[in-house]
Amino acid sequence: MEHKFSRTELLIGSEGLEKLRLSTVLIFGIGGVGSYTVEALARASVGHLIMVDFDEISISNLNRQIHALHSTIGEAKVEVMQRRIKEINPEAHVEIFKEFISAENVADFLQRKPDYVVDAIDTVSSKVILIKECLAREIPLISSMGAGNRLTAENYQVSDISKTSGDPLAKTMRKLLRQEGITRGVKVVSSSELPIAPISSVSPAPSSDNSTTINSENEGTLAMQKRQTPGSISFVPSVVGLLIAGEVVRDLLKG
């Protein structure tokens, strides 16, 4: 009998569908990368999705974020995405949190014992905290590196962070992780393509926690990020998000 995941079942079988239905994925950041990751996970039949993002949809999100429509501007990203998932799979268990991730609350989220964690957040200090805590708890994680200021999606690939090159965000992350004693063992999606300098931009709002923020749809050099909002386009963050979702699903099926 045909059902909403019939085509997926042809690829992974009924046991695979059941494994994904029973899986929990925790996604931090529901922007250009994270929104496509969540969409793909929901359509792949992952049964329990936990989303964490503090932000609301703005007009500048319309060019690249799957939940961004004129009708959703001003709404919380997690709330809009929760409604969208329920339209795809009403049986999915979807939890949402409109919060920043910080050293104070990361343990609370990880205590939910997710089978996999997706890092699609912007703040470098928060990314480091999340990676460190997931490694300590042996929770599988994949992290998005830079997805902005680029016009080529074909160069993105999954690798260990120790093997990345050409990505200013990954370079910064490698340095900060080394200070935590972490040199490898962090799965990331990154591109070796050097980012394009934005033609013009407005200054981004300062981070509320006074930490360095490099948008995960970012980039340029670290100095450039402090001065300019990154350029973005529809087909790069989406590809990064889908690559992440594919890696998560394959790993869950192997587990």
Residue pairs with C-beta under 8 A, 6 or more apart in sequence:
4 88
4 89
5 17
5 45
8 16
8 17
8 44
8 45
9 16
9 17
12 20
12 253
16 253
17 45
19 252
19 253
19 255
20 44
20 45
20 46
20 47
20 249
20 252
20 253
21 45
21 46
21 47
22 47
22 48
23 46
23 47
23 48
23 115
23 116
23 252
24 47
24 48
24 49
24 50
24 112
24 113
24 114
24 115
24 116
25 41
25 46
25 48
25 49
25 50
25 114
25 115
25 116
25 117
25 118
25 248
25 252
26 50
26 52
26 109
26 110
26 112
26 114
26 116
26 117
26 118
27 34
27 37
27 38
27 41
27 49
27 50
27 51
27 52
27 117
27 118
27 120
28 34
28 52
28 53
28 101
28 109
28 117
28 118
28 119
28 120
28 121
28 126
28 130
29 52
29 53
29 118
29 119
29 120
29 121
29 122
29 144
29 216
30 38
30 51
30 52
30 53
30 55
30 67
30 77
30 78
30 81
30 120
31 53
31 55
31 61
31 65
31 77
31 120
31 122
31 216
31 217
31 237
32 61
32 64
32 65
32 147
32 217
32 232
32 237
32 238
32 241
33 120
33 144
33 147
33 216
33 217
33 237
33 240
33 241
33 244
34 51
34 53
34 118
34 120
34 121
34 144
34 241
35 65
35 66
35 67
35 68
35 77
35 81
35 241
36 66
36 237
36 238
36 240
36 241
36 242
36 245
37 118
37 120
37 241
37 242
37 244
37 245
37 248
38 49
38 51
38 81
38 85
39 66
39 81
39 84
39 85
39 88
39 241
39 245
40 241
40 242
40 245
40 246
40 249
41 49
41 245
41 248
41 249
42 49
42 84
42 85
42 88
42 89
42 92
43 88
43 89
44 245
44 249
45 89
46 92
46 248
46 249
46 252
47 91
47 92
47 93
48 92
48 93
48 94
48 95
49 85
49 92
49 93
49 94
49 95
50 94
50 95
50 96
50 97
50 109
50 112
50 114
51 78
51 81
51 82
51 94
51 95
51 96
51 97
52 78
52 96
52 97
52 99
52 101
52 109
53 76
53 77
53 78
53 97
53 98
54 98
54 99
54 100
55 76
55 77
56 74
56 75
56 76
56 77
57 65
57 67
57 68
57 72
57 73
57 74
57 75
57 76
57 77
57 80
58 68
58 73
58 74
59 73
61 68
62 68
62 69
62 70
62 73
63 232
63 233
63 234
64 217
64 232
64 233
64 234
64 236
64 237
64 238
65 77
65 237
66 84
66 238
67 77
67 80
67 81
67 84
72 80
76 96
76 98
78 96
78 97
78 98
79 96
79 98
81 96
82 94
82 96
85 92
85 94
86 92
86 94
97 109
99 105
100 123
100 126
100 208
100 209
101 109
101 121
101 123
101 126
101 129
101 130
102 126
102 129
102 209
103 129
106 126
106 129
106 130
106 133
107 133
110 117
110 133
110 134
110 137
110 139
114 139
115 140
115 252
115 255
116 139
116 140
116 141
116 142
116 248
116 251
116 252
117 130
117 134
117 139
117 140
117 141
117 142
118 141
118 142
118 144
118 244
118 248
119 127
119 130
119 131
119 141
119 142
119 143
119 144
120 144
120 216
120 241
120 244
121 127
121 130
121 216
122 213
122 214
122 215
122 216
122 218
123 207
123 209
123 211
123 212
123 213
124 169
124 172
124 173
124 176
124 211
124 212
124 213
124 214
125 176
125 209
125 211
125 212
126 211
127 143
127 173
128 173
128 176
128 177
128 180
130 141
130 143
131 141
131 143
131 173
131 177
131 182
131 186
132 177
132 180
132 182
134 140
134 141
135 141
135 182
135 185
135 186
140 187
140 251
141 186
141 187
142 158
142 187
142 188
142 189
142 244
142 247
142 248
143 161
143 173
143 186
143 187
143 188
143 189
144 188
144 189
144 216
144 240
144 241
144 244
145 161
145 164
145 167
145 169
145 170
145 173
145 188
145 189
145 190
145 191
145 216
146 167
146 168
146 169
146 170
146 190
146 191
146 195
146 214
146 216
146 217
146 218
146 219
147 156
147 216
147 217
147 218
147 232
147 236
147 237
147 240
148 195
148 215
148 216
148 217
148 218
148 219
148 230
148 231
148 232
148 236
148 237
149 195
149 196
149 197
149 198
149 218
149 219
149 220
149 230
149 231
149 232
150 191
150 193
150 195
150 196
150 236
151 196
151 233
151 236
152 191
152 193
152 236
153 235
153 236
153 239
153 240
155 191
155 192
155 193
156 189
156 190
156 191
156 236
156 239
156 240
156 243
157 189
157 190
157 191
157 243
158 187
158 188
158 189
158 243
158 247
159 187
159 188
159 190
160 184
160 185
160 186
160 187
160 188
161 170
161 173
161 174
161 177
161 184
161 186
161 187
161 188
161 190
162 174
162 183
162 184
162 186
164 170
164 171
164 174
164 188
164 190
164 192
165 192
166 191
166 192
166 193
166 194
167 190
167 191
167 192
167 195
167 219
168 195
168 214
168 218
168 219
168 220
168 221
168 222
168 225
169 190
169 214
169 216
169 218
169 219
170 188
170 190
172 212
172 214
172 222
173 188
174 183
177 183
177 186
187 247
189 240
189 243
189 244
189 247
195 218
195 219
195 220
195 230
196 231
197 220
197 224
198 220
198 224
198 228
198 229
198 230
198 231
199 231
201 228
201 229
201 230
201 231
202 229
203 227
203 228
203 229
204 213
204 215
204 228
204 229
207 213
212 222
212 226
213 225
214 222
214 225
215 225
215 229
215 230
217 230
217 232
217 236
217 237
218 225
218 230
219 225
219 230
220 228
220 230
